[in-house]
Amino acid sequence: MSSPGSGPDRPDGLVPEQAPADEAPPVEPLGRSAAAGTLWLTAAQWVMRLTGLITVAILTRLLTPEDFGVVAAAMTVTPFLLLLADLGLSTYVIQVKHADQRLLSTAFWYSLSMAIALMAAIAVFAPVIAALFNLPGAAPVLRGCSLAAGFIVLCSVPAALLRREMKFRLLSLQWLFSAVIAQVVAIVLAVRGAGAWALVSQLVVAEAISCVLCWKAAHWRPRFQFSKPEFFAMAKFGNKVVTVDLIVAMRPAAEAAIISTVLGPAALGYLSIAQRLVQVMQDLGGKALVPVSTVVFAKVRESPERLQTAYVKALSIAYAAVSPLMTVVVVGGTLVVPLLFGQGWDESVPVAQALGLAAILTLGAIIDQRLFYGTGKPGRWLAYAACFGALEIAVTALVAHKGLNWVAIGFVFVALVATVVRWLLVGRLLGIRPRRLAAVFAAACAAVAGSAGAGLLALNLTAGWAQLWSLAAVIPAIGVVHLAIVRVVSPEVYRTVLALVPRPRSADEST
């Protein structure tokens, strides 16, 4: 069997210029850069998501479920603009061995021209798209959301360059600044009665500020160059990436259309809030690993041993960091949702709990996808995404008439089956036995089960307390027990997490 990313298994043309295999990057500088990048991105995610959670808590008291439902429907469409305009070229720029000016300019001019054309198409066909969701009022909101997507496309190449160079500290500060400003704008507009437009403005302002800062930091400007050979080489890689992302984007779009049609816009709003809560928890724990792991996997793919080690570490950290946060949602959802969003959102509680359980099952997917991209094999992930995207839509359509709770249970079922299939795919890619991956998952499950039991005990003991004080007892109970079990069951994971703590650098390391 050829090693991942080398030999005959590598698709021709994915990496136009390759360095010799013996020119592997040094382990320690790469490890330090990855650790520092993860720490900066994690810190930024915590600040952004916590302030964002506060912002959502304020907005849910100023806006209606219908407002959130309309914006949620619009936001399921705009990702298609992003994907078709980018065509996976930014991911190619991150993982390619050498990115010259001709390649970068080609990627930029394609993305820009496609973004303009697609934004114009959305502006024209917005009423038709809104009618598909049975939400006629969503047409102007859809046009507004497409503007935010345009800013993302505009800075896609500069952002890819910053990620490629592992300048995650700079990216983190940019994202944090733009997110906080946008949140303030959203609250001000909501207070002034802007309705759903407060949410749209938050999206547009955040991406506009981030775009300006990204261009300033990248110190790169496109030339009037467009190379067909470079474009086709990028497209050969990117068409698989974008197809995967299109499938991922089609799933929530189809689900939103089903739910809004069968259950109405309010139900879609309840689902949107539950998804936001779970997404915030995922981002707090593991989102920082996504951009870092893509770069690391691409840099070590020539060495099977280093690739296996990097993957298992990333997977273990993802489970250790995110699962306790998801456990808080599953166990304390009856406290978290009303405290954050108010009493009018009680229907989101069981949905958020089921989504939290599904998220625990699928934590490995965020790392697995980056593994296949970083090793230059997006086609294998494409097959997986297509099968399970279709399965999730089918299950949603089958049970939607029974209510949101059944939809969420369907998510859990699909997540369980998908997890087992990923073990087989990753095991084949890395040349390791799937039971090794199952062992990592089993260790995570042991920590989740123990911490969930502690959380339920704390919840029962504080049943007569105020919700805030009860939650204040549940969270540390889950966190302490989870950490203790991880230390006993997976000491290597515990040491890996501690190794990410920054240490003072010597003068030699700083130069």
Buried (B, 14 or more C-beta within 10 A) or exposed (E): EEBBBBEEBBBEEBBBEBEEEEEBBEEEEBBBBBBBBBBBBBBBBBBBBEBBBEBBEBBBEBBBBBBBBBBBBBBBBBBBBBBBBBBBBBBBBBBBEEBBEBBBBBBBBBBBEBBBEBBEBBBEEBEEBBEBBBBEBBBBBBBBBBBBBBBBBBBBBBBBBBBBEBBBBBBBBBBBBBBBBBBBBBBEBBEEEBBBBBBBBBBBBBBBBBBBBBBEBBEBEBEEBBBEEBBEBBBBBBBBBBBBBBBBBBBBBBBBBBBBBBBBBBBBBBBBBBBBBBBBBBBBBBBBBBBBBBBBBBBBBBBBEBBBEBBBBBBBBBBBBBBBBBBBBBBBBBBBBBBBBEEEBEBBBBBBBBBBBBBBBBBBBBBBBBBBBBBBBBBBBBEBBBBBBBBBBEBBBEBBEEBBBBBBBBBBBBBEEBBEEBBEBBBEBBEBEBEBBBEBBEBBBBBBEBBBBBBBBBBEEBEEBEBEEBBBBBBEBBBEBBBBBBBEBBEEBBEBBEEBEEEEEEEEEEE
